[in-house]
Amino acid sequence: MKIASENIIIGSGIFGLSIAAHLSNLGQKVTVVDKSENPNEASSNALGRIDPILGGSGHGHETKPLPVAKKSLDAYKKFLNLDDEIKKEIEFEIRPTIHFLEDDSQFKMIEDLIHQIDSERNFFSIQNMASIEIEKFINLSYFPSLSLFNGTIFINSKKYKTYLENECKKNGVNFIKDEIIDIHEIDNSPKLSGKYYSYAFEKLIVASGPWTKKLLGNSIKIDVYPSKGQIVKLRDPDNKFTDLHLHGSCSVIKKKDDLIWIAATSEEKGFDKTITNQAKDFLIDSAKKMHNDIDQFPFHSQTACLRPQVENDLPIIEKISNSVYIASGGGGWGIMMSIMVGELIENEINS
């Protein structure tokens, strides 16, 4: 059986859904193909931190590179400008961050980056340790210095994904459960074959996360590879945990689900999504370097997912033939960057 659509999108993760919602809002016909009806990947399990400045948990405490920060700021503003009802639906909130510094030079790096992308301090600010009232839970044994960073957005990634799914369904997007087996003749007249169906299309958009390179092979020069991220969640039965976001070698925050999230590892393990005690111990040990009593909170759960990682952390939005496009990359910043990808694909199509 052949399925025909103006746009075929492979992948119903956060990038695929964002593009489908955007194109269908323009009145275009869109079909989304995924091997799972509800893929439980990074889109669903991500911490949901929207922050153009601070480096990624598990990658150290440095800032984002300037090109990533500039692109991320555009995404950050789009989240700020969402309708209030949507913000409520996705549990949008801005939380102050205690950032743990390995040395004073890191404070200067953050301050300099804020100046470069937000010179008038419309969105971000940072204060040194002298301006912070030290809470009793803070562990000062491992980090010589602290800063207070303001401007970090958090959302519920799973609810954001559900919001995008609902937008797609409202716009008549067709969802097909199928596993894509082959994409060939990409440079000429592309053919797309699945386990159950074949497909005809005007535009094919491959938004299959870390599986992008597997599907397209040498048709793309940039390497997209899986980066495994594990997250530990703890309970807070006595409601003792701070409202602050703690950021150093990991991120620790109590979210609106009343769970304390410790995020995240960054592991190159291929496509292995196994949850490990090694990662659990690493995350709790990392969190204890910031919060003295973190190991006193009861364990709730642990997740593992695969991020589409690229060398420079920027999303890959490219036209690779007359009718084939890719939307992948973003690494640990996929949720943040996703809000832009529909518009970026539209620009590629019209260029």
C-alpha positions in Angstrom: 0.0 0.0 0.0 1.3 3.5 -0.9 0.7 6.5 1.3 1.0 9.9 -0.4 1.4 13.3 1.3 2.7 16.7 0.5 5.2 16.4 3.4 6.4 13.1 5.0 8.2 13.6 8.3 10.2 10.6 9.7 10.2 10.8 13.5 7.6 11.9 16.0 10.0 13.3 18.6 10.1 16.9 19.5 11.7 18.1 16.2 9.4 16.1 14.0 6.3 17.3 15.9 7.4 20.9 15.9 7.9 20.8 12.2 4.6 19.0 11.6 2.8 21.6 13.7 4.4 24.5 11.9 3.9 23.2 8.3 0.3 22.2 9.1 -0.4 25.6 10.5 0.6 26.9 7.1 -2.1 24.8 5.6 0.2 22.1 4.2 -0.6 18.4 4.3 1.7 16.5 6.6 2.2 12.8 7.5 4.4 11.8 10.4 5.9 8.3 10.4 7.3 6.6 13.4 7.9 3.0 14.4 6.3 3.7 17.8 3.0 5.3 18.6 4.5 7.0 21.6 8.3 7.1 21.4 9.8 7.4 24.9 13.0 9.1 23.9 14.8 12.3 24.9 11.7 14.4 23.9 9.7 12.8 26.7 12.4 12.4 29.4 14.4 15.6 29.1 14.9 17.9 32.0 13.4 20.8 30.0 15.9 23.5 30.9 15.8 26.5 28.5 19.0 28.4 29.0 21.3 30.0 26.4 24.1 30.8 28.8 25.2 28.0 31.2 26.9 24.9 29.9 25.3 21.5 29.8 25.1 19.3 32.9 27.4 16.4 32.4 29.6 18.5 30.1 31.2 20.6 32.8 30.4 24.1 34.1 31.5 26.2 31.2 29.2 28.4 29.2 27.8 27.5 25.8 29.9 28.5 22.8 28.9 31.9 21.4 27.3 30.6 18.2 25.2 28.2 20.3 24.3 31.0 22.7 23.2 33.3 20.0 21.0 30.7 18.3 19.7 29.6 21.7 18.7 33.1 22.6 16.3 33.2 19.7 14.7 30.0 21.0 14.6 31.4 24.5 12.7 34.4 23.4 10.1 32.3 21.5 9.4 30.4 24.8 9.1 33.6 26.6 6.5 34.8 24.0 4.3 31.8 24.2 0.6 32.4 25.1 -0.1 32.3 28.8 -2.4 29.3 28.4 0.3 27.3 26.6 2.8 28.3 29.3 0.4 27.0 32.0 -0.1 23.8 30.0 3.6 23.0 29.7 4.4 24.1 33.3 6.6 27.0 32.2 8.5 28.7 35.0 11.6 30.8 35.6 13.8 29.7 38.5 16.9 31.3 40.0 20.0 29.2 39.7 22.8 28.7 42.2 25.8 28.0 39.9 28.7 26.3 41.5 32.1 27.5 40.1 35.3 25.6 40.0 37.3 28.9 39.8 36.7 32.6 39.5 37.4 32.6 35.8 34.1 30.8 35.2 32.2 33.7 36.7 33.9 36.0 34.2 33.1 33.7 31.3 29.4 33.7 32.2 29.4 37.5 32.8 31.2 38.0 29.4 28.7 35.8 27.5 25.7 37.6 29.1 27.3 40.9 27.9 27.7 39.6 24.4 24.2 38.3 23.9 22.2 40.4 26.4 24.2 43.5 27.0 21.2 45.4 28.5 20.4 42.6 31.0 16.9 42.1 29.7 16.9 38.4 30.4 19.9 37.3 32.4 22.0 38.5 35.3 24.7 37.0 37.6 25.9 37.9 41.0 28.9 36.7 42.9 28.9 34.8 46.2 29.0 37.9 48.3 25.5 38.7 47.1 24.0 35.3 48.1 22.6 34.3 51.5 24.1 30.9 51.9 21.5 28.2 52.6 22.4 25.6 55.2 22.0 22.7 52.7 24.8 24.1 50.4 27.9 22.0 50.3 31.0 24.3 50.1 33.6 21.5 50.3 34.0 20.9 46.6 33.5 24.3 44.9 35.4 27.3 46.0 32.9 29.8 44.7 29.2 30.3 44.0 27.1 32.6 41.8 23.4 33.5 41.6 22.2 33.3 37.9 18.8 34.5 37.0 16.9 33.7 33.8 16.7 29.9 33.6 13.4 28.6 32.2 12.1 25.1 32.9 9.2 23.4 31.2 7.7 19.9 31.4 9.1 18.3 28.3 6.5 15.5 28.2 3.6 18.0 28.4 5.3 20.2 25.7 5.4 17.2 23.5 1.8 16.4 24.2 0.9 20.1 23.4 2.6 19.7 20.0 0.9 16.4 19.3 -2.5 18.0 20.0 -1.7 21.0 17.7 -0.8 18.5 14.9 -4.0 16.5 15.4 -6.1 19.7 15.4 -4.5 20.6 12.1 -5.2 17.2 10.5 -1.7 15.8 10.6 -1.8 12.1 9.7 0.2 9.8 12.0 1.4 6.4 10.7 3.0 3.6 12.7 5.7 2.1 10.5 9.4 1.4 10.6 11.3 2.9 7.7 13.5 0.3 6.0 15.1 2.2 3.1 15.6 5.7 1.7 17.4 5.6 -1.7 18.0 7.6 -4.9 18.1 10.7 -2.6 19.8 12.9 -5.2 17.5 12.0 -8.1 14.0 10.8 -7.4 13.9 9.8 -3.7 12.1 6.6 -2.7 10.9 5.8 0.8 10.0 2.3 1.9 8.7 1.1 5.2 8.0 -2.3 6.8 4.3 -2.0 6.0 3.9 0.9 3.5 5.7 2.7 0.6 5.4 6.5 0.4 5.0 9.2 -2.2 5.8 12.8 -1.3 6.8 16.3 -2.4 9.1 16.8 0.6 10.7 14.3 2.9 12.0 15.6 6.3 14.1 13.2 8.3 13.8 14.1 12.0 14.8 10.8 13.4 17.1 12.0 16.1 20.2 9.9 16.7 19.0 7.4 14.0 19.3 10.1 11.3 22.8 9.0 10.2 21.6 5.3 10.1 18.8 6.2 7.8 20.7 8.6 5.5 24.2 7.1 5.6 26.7 9.0 3.5 24.0 11.4 2.2 24.9 13.7 5.1 28.5 14.7 5.9 27.8 15.7 9.5 28.0 12.9 12.1 24.9 12.6 14.2 25.5 10.1 17.0 23.6 8.9 20.1 24.5 10.5 23.4 23.0 8.6 26.3 21.5 10.7 29.1 20.3 9.2 32.4 18.3 11.1 35.0 17.5 10.2 38.6 14.4 11.3 40.3 14.0 11.5 44.1 10.9 12.0 46.3 10.5 14.8 48.8 7.8 13.6 51.2 8.3 16.3 53.8 8.6 19.1 51.2 12.1 20.1 52.5 13.9 20.7 49.2 14.8 24.2 48.0 13.0 26.1 45.2 16.4 27.0 43.7 17.9 25.2 40.7 21.4 23.9 41.6 23.8 23.7 38.7 27.4 22.4 38.6 28.5 19.0 37.4 24.8 18.2 37.2 21.5 20.0 37.4 19.3 19.5 40.5 15.8 20.9 40.7 12.5 20.0 42.3 10.0 20.3 39.4 6.2 20.8 39.5 5.7 17.1 39.6 7.1 17.3 43.2 10.1 15.2 42.3 13.7 16.2 42.6 15.4 15.7 39.2 19.1 15.1 39.0 20.2 15.4 35.4 22.0 14.2 33.4 24.8 11.9 32.3 26.4 12.2 28.9 27.6 8.8 27.8 28.7 7.5 24.4 27.4 4.0 24.5 26.0 3.6 21.0 22.3 2.8 21.0 22.3 1.1 24.4 19.6 2.6 26.6 20.2 0.4 29.6 19.6 2.1 33.0 22.7 1.6 35.2 23.5 1.8 38.9 26.8 3.4 37.9 25.0 6.4 36.4 22.7 6.5 39.5 25.6 6.6 41.9 27.5 9.2 39.7 24.5 11.6 39.6 23.8 11.3 43.3 27.5 11.8 44.2 27.6 14.8 41.8 24.5 16.3 43.4 25.9 15.8 46.9 28.8 18.0 46.0 26.3 20.8 45.9 23.6 19.7 48.4 24.7 18.1 51.7 21.6 16.0 52.3 20.6 15.0 48.7 21.2 11.3 49.5 18.7 11.5 52.3 15.8 11.9 49.9 14.1 8.5 48.9 14.7 7.2 45.4 11.7 7.4 43.0 12.8 6.4 39.5 15.5 6.6 36.8 15.3 7.1 33.0 17.7 6.8 30.1 17.3 8.2 26.6 19.3 8.9 23.5 20.0 12.5 22.3 21.0 13.3 18.8 24.5 14.7 19.4 26.7 16.6 17.0 30.0 18.2 17.5 28.9 21.8 17.9 25.6 21.3 19.7 23.7 23.3 17.0 20.7 21.7 15.3 21.3 20.5 11.7 18.5 21.9 9.5 19.6 21.3 5.9 18.4 20.6 2.4 20.3 17.6 1.1 18.5 17.2 -2.3 15.7 18.7 -4.2 13.1 17.2 -2.0 14.9 15.7 1.1 15.7 17.7 4.3 17.1 16.8 7.7 16.3 18.2 11.1 18.4 16.7 13.8 21.2 17.5 16.3 20.9 19.9 19.2 22.2 17.3 21.7 21.1 18.2 25.2 19.5 21.4 23.9 16.9 19.7 21.6 13.9 20.8 23.7 15.1 24.4 23.6 16.0 24.4 19.9 12.8 22.6 18.9 10.7 25.7 19.0 12.6 27.1 16.0 13.0 24.1 13.7 9.6 24.4 11.9 10.5 28.0 10.8 14.1 26.9 9.9 12.8 24.1 7.7 10.3 26.5 6.1 13.2 28.8 5.3 15.2 26.0 3.8 12.2 24.9 1.6 11.7 28.5 0.3 15.4 29.3 -0.2 
